[in-house]
Amino acid sequence: MERKIIEFSELDDARVVVELGPGTGGTTRALLLAMRPDARLLAIDLDPRFTEIVAAIDDPRLIAHTGSAADLGAILKQHGLPAADVVISGIPFSTMPFEIGSGILEGVRDSLSADGRFVAYQFRAEVARLADPVFGDSSRAAPVPLNIPPMRIWQWIKPPVGG
Ligand SMILES: C[S@@+](CC[C@H](N)C(=O)[O-])C[C@H]1O[C@@H](n2cnc3c(N)ncnc32)[C@H](O)[C@@H]1O
């Protein structure tokens, strides 16, 4: 799964990377391995027990933050970070109310730099129903090879502002 996330994140030119819902940090470690030496990774999880696990990863590029994906813009500012080049999400959009999910995705779009990418890996396609109206039809998707239960990964590109 990590390989597909790295591929879809296109990290070669990314300076500011955000991970929503790092959980126990498996994807966080994989992202750090693939990121540029001068990039930053802001990992945001609602659950302080997960943030504590992620914060124990010894890497000066990493910021572990306890908070909600719904506050992404404010959290980036709080840490003095500019717009994100890529936001990667493992948070479960299928289990949250529609308005909350939509609000999170609008916040992600507004927190991305020009041509920034939003990457989501999920068991359910709810994220696509929510993200397509926010990002437009810029998405690509692929199954995550060999994952049981079947998981899909999506990528959306920030639409041109005003476009
Ligand atoms: C399926 S786990 C992610 C798996 C993780 N990437 C891994 O490799 O272990 C989902 C995570 O999203 C977090 N989460 C759920 N809703 C969130 C929200 N609104 N903002 C931030 N994190 C959230 C949960 O606390 C949980 O850690």
Ligand as a Chemical Component Dictionary entry (heavy atoms), coordinates in Angstrom:
data_LIG
# 
_chem_comp.id                   LIG 
_chem_comp.type                 NON-POLYMER 
_chem_comp.pdbx_formal_charge   0 
_chem_comp.three_letter_code    LIG 
# 
loop_
_chem_comp_atom.comp_id 
_chem_comp_atom.atom_id 
_chem_comp_atom.alt_atom_id 
_chem_comp_atom.type_symbol 
_chem_comp_atom.charge 
_chem_comp_atom.model_Cartn_x 
_chem_comp_atom.model_Cartn_y 
_chem_comp_atom.model_Cartn_z 
_chem_comp_atom.pdbx_ordinal 
LIG C1  C1  C 0  -7.308  4.040  9.237  1  
LIG S1  S1  S 1  -6.377  5.049  10.328 2  
LIG C2  C2  C 0  -5.008  5.456  9.301  3  
LIG C3  C3  C 0  -4.033  4.325  9.110  4  
LIG C4  C4  C 0  -2.577  4.747  9.161  5  
LIG N1  N1  N 0  -2.217  5.579  8.044  6  
LIG C5  C5  C 0  -1.621  3.566  9.220  7  
LIG O1  O1  O 0  -0.913  3.304  8.248  8  
LIG O2  O2  O -1 -1.600  2.949  10.269 9  
LIG C6  C6  C 0  -7.377  6.498  10.424 10 
LIG C7  C7  C 0  -6.849  7.569  11.384 11 
LIG O3  O3  O 0  -7.572  8.773  11.151 12 
LIG C8  C8  C 0  -7.732  9.474  12.381 13 
LIG N2  N2  N 0  -8.832  10.437 12.187 14 
LIG C9  C9  C 0  -10.157 10.177 12.015 15 
LIG N3  N3  N 0  -10.826 11.331 11.813 16 
LIG C10 C10 C 0  -9.914  12.337 11.810 17 
LIG C11 C11 C 0  -9.983  13.759 11.646 18 
LIG N4  N4  N 0  -11.144 14.385 11.427 19 
LIG N5  N5  N 0  -8.831  14.473 11.710 20 
LIG C12 C12 C 0  -7.641  13.869 11.929 21 
LIG N6  N6  N 0  -7.522  12.523 12.100 22 
LIG C13 C13 C 0  -8.632  11.774 12.049 23 
LIG C14 C14 C 0  -7.979  8.358  13.384 24 
LIG O4  O4  O 0  -7.682  8.796  14.701 25 
LIG C15 C15 C 0  -7.019  7.264  12.865 26 
LIG O5  O5  O 0  -5.755  7.376  13.490 27 
# 
loop_
_chem_comp_bond.comp_id 
_chem_comp_bond.atom_id_1 
_chem_comp_bond.atom_id_2 
_chem_comp_bond.value_order 
_chem_comp_bond.pdbx_ordinal 
LIG C1  S1  SING 1  
LIG S1  C2  SING 2  
LIG S1  C6  SING 3  
LIG C2  C3  SING 4  
LIG C3  C4  SING 5  
LIG C4  N1  SING 6  
LIG C4  C5  SING 7  
LIG C5  O1  DOUB 8  
LIG C5  O2  SING 9  
LIG C6  C7  SING 10 
LIG C7  O3  SING 11 
LIG C7  C15 SING 12 
LIG O3  C8  SING 13 
LIG C8  N2  SING 14 
LIG C8  C14 SING 15 
LIG N2  C9  SING 16 
LIG N2  C13 SING 17 
LIG C9  N3  DOUB 18 
LIG N3  C10 SING 19 
LIG C10 C11 SING 20 
LIG C10 C13 DOUB 21 
LIG C11 N4  SING 22 
LIG C11 N5  DOUB 23 
LIG N5  C12 SING 24 
LIG C12 N6  DOUB 25 
LIG N6  C13 SING 26 
LIG C14 O4  SING 27 
LIG C14 C15 SING 28 
LIG C15 O5  SING 29 
# 
